């Protein structure tokens, strides 16, 4: 009995410690992210204080696109961010072995192992920006607008996740690929603004090569204008399915090539 009480106290203590760590992570991550976004939005505000529109897009429309971009990115951050660990150190240290010793899909195991609660700051900022921008926009709402919005967010999230799966899986051959994931992932910043402002090369790259434009601008532009639903929403769905299919194939091929490594 005494031993059981001692184990219970240890468990409770560890549980409380984990809760405190999550709380600290949440507050630190959320605050730092919010401060960073406020600076970027202030910069956009400064630009629009000098010009009425940006290639035909108003300040409120830019805020809507920017806010939309943060929601799928935030969901991916919340649910699938453990994939970064695969590329940076899990494979290199030989710790990936544990994911292969359980009767569960290794990719699902990696994804479900960790949740990044600091992503709530990202999600909150996205929702706030969209809500604020709607006061200055004349958007027509129909019975299918919200379901379509949710679907667009889900498939846009899968684009982020698919790119992380594919690039982190490269570590099965190279032992580390975090820098590759980072290089690909950072191009998502282009999706926060209308593709019209970029030259033909950049526009084609973020549309057809690394299709981050389908995570923000294209679906957001449909909700703003009501035009090109087949391309803007259908393209998001197709891009996410194709990328996810290819990324899972790369992951499974990588699992077969994986050889345990260690420091």
Buried (B, 14 or more C-beta within 10 A) or exposed (E): EEEEEEEEEEEEEEEEEEEEEBEEEBEEBBEEBBEEBEEEBEEBEEEBEEEEEBEEBBBBBBBBBBBBBBBBBBBBBBBBBBBBBBBBBBBBBBBBBEBEEEEEBBBEBBBEEEBBBBBBBBBBBBBBBBEBBBEEBEEEEEEEEEEBBEBBBBBBBBBBBBBBBBBBBBBBBEBBBBEBBEEBBEBBEBBBBBBEBBEEEBBEBBBEEBBBBBBBBBBBBBBBEEEEBEBBBBBBBBBBBEBBEEBBEBBBEBBEEBEEBEE
